[in-house]
Amino acid sequence: MRRDAFTLVELLLAVALSAMVAAILAAVVHGLVRGDRVQTRHLAGPDAARSALLRMARDASCAFAPDGGGRDGDAPAPFALTRPGTDDPAEPDLRLEFHLPVPSRAPYLPGFYGLDRVVYEVRRVPGTAADAPALRELVRRSAPCAGPRTNDVATAILLRAPFTLDIRIPGEEDADVWPLPSAATDPDAPALPPSILFTLRLPGCAPLSTETLVHCAHALPPRGTAPASTSASSPTPSPAPSPTPSPAL
């Protein structure tokens, strides 16, 4: 006998299967939304700001100037701090870039080091409400300077919040850019700054500040070289007189 409709058992089975599929989809969507919220909180809080600031300072302290100092041809400067200062949202508010020694990625070169070009940028996030604080992102990008992987750029968003970041080069000029303007006419200008001062501010939080030394900017004398304060004309100290032995009692 031909049937023109489903039986009650078939309908109940279809409803049960549909309910199971809907429950699975709801759990997946809830997990994605919850993960996005957790990630947003992780990138926006004071802990994320402190972690981002320490990572940037740690990287900058290891900045390296290769042979030639980046002044030959079109090679980039070993260390550059720029502030475009334009209203173009595609341009970063601040850009810090330098060479960073990293362990070789080649398995056949254990113990060797290569150079990465590391770039930190502070960018405005489009779509922020007019009455809300400006939302910004601190982005870190890195890529090898040589080899077959120069186009493999690794990108990471370290902070996403309404923050402000100030980077200064302490010294006589207390500059907020590098190379210094005077370096254009000074062939002996240093390629690396001696130290860098980072200050990050979040609304409702105390400012985070740290100053880091750039190790390669402070050269050490070769082993066995006398300190600069020692001169050849310095008198040689006379040996201490040996004590006179006491008579035996």
Buried (B, 14 or more C-beta within 10 A) or exposed (E): EEEEEEEEEEEEEEEEEEEEEEEEEEEEEEEEEEEEEEEEEEBBBBEBBBBBBBBBBEBBBBBBBEEEBBEEEEEEBBBBBBBEEEEEEEBBBBBBBBBBEBEBEEEEEEEEEBBBBBBBBBBBEEEEEEEEEEBBBBBBBBBBBEEEEEEEEEEEBBBBBBBBBEBBBEEEEEBBBBBBEEBEEEEEEBBBBEBBBBBBBBEEBEEBEBEBBBEBBEEEEEEEEEEEEEEEEEEEEEEEEEEEEEEEE
